[in-house]
Amino acid sequence: MKLCIALDMPSMQENLALAKEVKKHFSNEEIWLKVGLRSFVRDGRDFVCMLQDLGFKIFLDLKIYDIPNTMLDCVHECHQLGVDMMTIHASCGKEAMKSIAKFLRTESSNMRVVAVSALTSFDESGFKEIYNISIKEGVKSFANIVYESGIDGLVCSIDEVSLIKSISNTLCCVTPGIRLEDSNNDDQKRVASVSVAKKMGSDFIVVGRPIYNANDKFSVIKRILSDM
């Protein structure tokens, strides 16, 4: 299991300062950094390149969802940018995912593509309102399509990891909504601790606010790494 720190703070300067301090204090650990919509829209490709220059692996979390050709163009650009993992929406369907998987094979790309299943901000009623199905049924359907399409894995809550792994243990599970035992859930509905994520078999955990809202960020990171 690997730790991915979400850089979602209000400014590029804050995010970059945290990244530099993480590199300084944890140079021997393989810690990934997540760049999401807020940071990418504001700070762009240059910010990603700055993080790469520090030696980090980058998870670009843009949750791409469009027609297949447009999605493929975006994946091509992410591949050119040299990011290590990116997100699409599983709702985009098998045609889009198959074309993306084919492109990655053709290019011999090492970039992982993971599909967002059910956002961890969804509870059962919210998910059913949109998809007219339970979260577990929806994630199972998404996971089967992802596996058949040849995409690397899914973004899911801890509640769905075992279900996804039962379809194929090769599917990578990226788990956001990770909280420390004594932290609040913020706007996340389906959360879990680091130790539970490890027990359930998550491949990546994504942690943001519990780290950068802490008074002592590096003690929190040490605690997470020790629980892994």
C-alpha positions as CSV (number, residue, x, y, z in Angstrom):
1,M,0.0,0.0,0.0
2,K,1.2,3.5,-0.9
3,L,0.4,6.9,0.5
4,C,-0.7,9.6,-1.9
5,I,-0.9,13.1,-0.4
6,A,-3.6,15.3,-1.9
7,L,-2.4,18.8,-2.7
8,D,-5.7,20.7,-2.4
9,M,-4.6,23.8,-0.5
10,P,-5.7,27.4,-1.5
11,S,-2.5,28.3,-3.2
12,M,0.3,26.8,-5.3
13,Q,2.9,28.2,-2.9
14,E,1.3,26.3,0.0
15,N,1.2,23.1,-1.9
16,L,4.7,23.4,-3.2
17,A,6.0,24.2,0.3
18,L,4.4,21.1,1.6
19,A,5.8,19.0,-1.2
20,K,9.3,20.3,-0.6
21,E,9.1,19.6,3.2
22,V,7.7,16.1,2.5
23,K,10.7,15.4,0.2
24,K,13.1,16.8,2.9
25,H,11.6,14.8,5.8
26,F,10.7,11.6,4.0
27,S,13.2,11.2,1.2
28,N,13.5,7.5,1.8
29,E,9.7,6.9,1.5
30,E,7.8,6.4,-1.8
31,I,5.1,9.0,-1.3
32,W,3.0,10.0,-4.2
33,L,1.3,13.4,-4.7
34,K,-2.2,14.0,-6.0
35,V,-3.0,17.1,-8.1
36,G,-6.7,17.6,-8.3
37,L,-9.0,19.9,-10.3
38,R,-8.6,22.9,-8.1
39,S,-4.8,22.9,-8.3
40,F,-4.6,21.9,-11.9
41,V,-7.1,24.5,-13.1
42,R,-5.3,27.2,-11.1
43,D,-1.6,26.2,-11.5
44,G,-1.6,24.0,-14.7
45,R,1.1,21.8,-16.2
46,D,3.9,23.9,-14.8
47,F,2.9,23.0,-11.3
48,V,2.9,19.3,-12.2
49,C,6.4,19.7,-13.7
50,M,7.6,21.4,-10.5
51,L,6.5,18.4,-8.5
52,Q,8.1,16.0,-10.9
53,D,11.3,17.9,-10.7
54,L,11.3,17.2,-6.9
55,G,11.2,13.5,-7.7
56,F,7.6,12.7,-6.9
57,K,5.3,10.3,-8.7
58,I,2.2,12.2,-9.7
59,F,-1.5,11.2,-9.5
60,L,-3.5,13.6,-11.7
61,D,-7.0,13.4,-10.4
62,L,-9.2,15.2,-13.0
63,K,-12.0,12.6,-13.2
64,I,-12.3,12.8,-17.0
65,Y,-15.8,12.2,-18.3
66,D,-16.7,13.0,-21.9
67,I,-17.3,11.3,-25.3
68,P,-14.7,8.6,-26.1
69,N,-12.6,10.7,-28.6
70,T,-12.3,13.6,-26.3
71,M,-11.3,11.4,-23.4
72,L,-8.7,9.7,-25.5
73,D,-7.2,13.0,-26.5
74,C,-7.0,14.0,-22.8
75,V,-5.4,10.7,-21.9
76,H,-2.8,11.3,-24.6
77,E,-2.0,14.7,-23.2
78,C,-1.6,13.2,-19.7
79,H,0.7,10.5,-21.1
80,Q,2.8,13.3,-22.8
81,L,2.9,15.2,-19.5
82,G,4.5,12.1,-17.9
83,V,2.1,11.7,-14.9
84,D,2.1,8.3,-13.3
85,M,-1.6,7.8,-12.6
86,M,-4.8,9.6,-13.7
87,T,-8.5,9.3,-13.2
88,I,-11.5,8.9,-15.5
89,H,-15.1,8.3,-14.6
90,A,-16.3,4.7,-14.8
91,S,-19.6,6.1,-16.1
92,C,-18.0,6.9,-19.4
93,G,-18.6,3.3,-20.5
94,K,-16.8,0.4,-22.1
95,E,-16.1,2.0,-25.5
96,A,-14.2,4.9,-24.1
97,M,-12.3,2.7,-21.6
98,K,-11.4,0.1,-24.3
99,S,-9.9,2.8,-26.5
100,I,-7.9,4.2,-23.7
101,A,-6.5,0.8,-22.7
102,K,-5.6,0.1,-26.4
103,F,-3.8,3.5,-26.6
104,L,-1.8,2.8,-23.4
105,R,-0.8,-0.7,-24.7
106,T,0.2,0.8,-28.1
107,E,2.3,3.4,-26.5
108,S,3.8,1.0,-23.9
109,S,2.8,3.6,-21.4
110,N,3.5,3.1,-17.7
111,M,0.8,5.5,-16.7
112,R,-2.0,3.9,-14.7
113,V,-5.6,4.9,-15.5
114,V,-8.1,4.3,-12.7
115,A,-11.9,4.8,-13.0
116,V,-13.9,6.6,-10.4
117,S,-16.8,4.4,-9.2
118,A,-18.9,5.9,-6.5
119,L,-17.6,9.2,-5.0
120,T,-16.9,8.9,-1.3
121,S,-19.2,11.9,-0.7
122,F,-22.1,9.7,-1.8
123,D,-24.2,7.8,0.7
124,E,-26.8,5.2,-0.4
125,S,-29.6,7.6,-1.0
126,G,-27.5,10.1,-2.9
127,F,-26.0,7.4,-5.1
128,K,-29.4,5.8,-5.8
129,E,-30.9,9.2,-6.7
130,I,-28.5,9.4,-9.6
131,Y,-27.9,5.8,-10.6
132,N,-31.1,4.1,-9.4
133,I,-29.1,1.3,-7.9
134,S,-27.2,0.6,-4.6
135,I,-23.6,1.5,-4.2
136,K,-22.4,-2.1,-4.1
137,E,-24.4,-3.1,-7.1
138,G,-23.2,0.0,-9.0
139,V,-19.5,-0.5,-8.1
140,K,-19.7,-4.2,-9.0
141,S,-21.1,-3.3,-12.4
142,F,-18.4,-0.6,-12.9
143,A,-15.7,-3.0,-11.8
144,N,-16.7,-5.7,-14.3
145,I,-16.7,-3.1,-17.1
146,V,-13.3,-1.7,-16.0
147,Y,-11.8,-5.2,-15.9
148,E,-13.2,-6.2,-19.3
149,S,-12.0,-3.0,-20.8
150,G,-8.4,-3.5,-19.6
151,I,-8.2,-0.3,-17.4
152,D,-5.9,-0.6,-14.3
153,G,-8.4,-0.2,-11.5
154,L,-10.9,1.9,-9.7
155,V,-11.2,4.7,-7.1
156,C,-13.5,3.4,-4.4
157,S,-14.2,3.7,-0.7
158,I,-12.9,1.1,1.6
159,D,-16.4,-0.5,1.7
160,E,-16.0,-1.7,-1.9
161,V,-12.3,-2.9,-2.0
162,S,-13.0,-6.5,-1.3
163,L,-15.8,-6.6,-3.9
164,I,-13.5,-5.2,-6.5
165,K,-10.7,-7.6,-5.6
166,S,-13.1,-10.5,-5.8
167,I,-13.6,-9.7,-9.5
168,S,-9.9,-9.6,-10.1
169,N,-7.0,-9.2,-7.6
170,T,-5.1,-7.4,-10.4
171,L,-7.5,-4.4,-10.2
172,C,-5.8,-1.5,-8.5
173,C,-7.9,0.1,-5.7
174,V,-7.3,3.7,-4.9
175,T,-9.0,4.7,-1.7
176,P,-9.8,8.3,-0.7
177,G,-11.8,9.3,2.4
178,I,-9.0,8.1,4.7
179,R,-9.2,9.6,8.1
180,L,-7.2,9.3,11.4
181,E,-9.1,7.7,14.3
182,D,-9.5,11.1,16.0
183,S,-10.2,13.3,12.9
184,N,-13.6,14.4,11.5
185,N,-15.1,13.2,8.2
186,D,-15.4,16.6,6.6
187,D,-17.8,16.2,3.6
188,Q,-16.9,12.5,3.1
189,K,-19.7,9.9,3.9
190,R,-17.8,6.6,3.4
191,V,-14.5,6.8,5.3
192,A,-11.9,4.5,6.9
193,S,-8.7,4.5,8.9
194,V,-5.3,3.7,7.5
195,S,-5.2,0.3,9.3
196,V,-8.5,-0.7,7.9
197,A,-7.5,0.2,4.4
198,K,-4.4,-1.9,4.8
199,K,-6.4,-4.8,6.1
200,M,-8.9,-4.6,3.3
201,G,-6.2,-4.6,0.6
202,S,-6.2,-1.0,-0.8
203,D,-3.3,-0.3,-3.1
204,F,-3.2,3.4,-2.6
205,I,-4.7,5.6,0.1
206,V,-5.3,9.3,-0.6
207,V,-5.0,11.7,2.4
208,G,-5.3,15.4,2.2
209,R,-7.1,17.5,4.9
210,P,-6.0,15.3,7.9
211,I,-2.4,16.2,6.9
212,Y,-2.5,19.8,5.8
213,N,-5.0,20.9,8.4
214,A,-2.9,19.5,11.2
215,N,-0.8,21.6,13.4
216,D,2.1,19.1,13.0
217,K,1.8,17.8,9.5
218,F,4.9,15.6,9.6
219,S,3.8,13.8,12.8
220,V,0.6,13.0,11.0
221,I,2.5,11.7,8.0
222,K,4.7,9.6,10.3
223,R,1.7,8.2,12.0
224,I,0.1,7.2,8.6
225,L,3.3,5.6,7.4
226,S,3.6,3.6,10.6
227,D,0.0,2.4,10.3
228,M,0.8,1.2,6.8
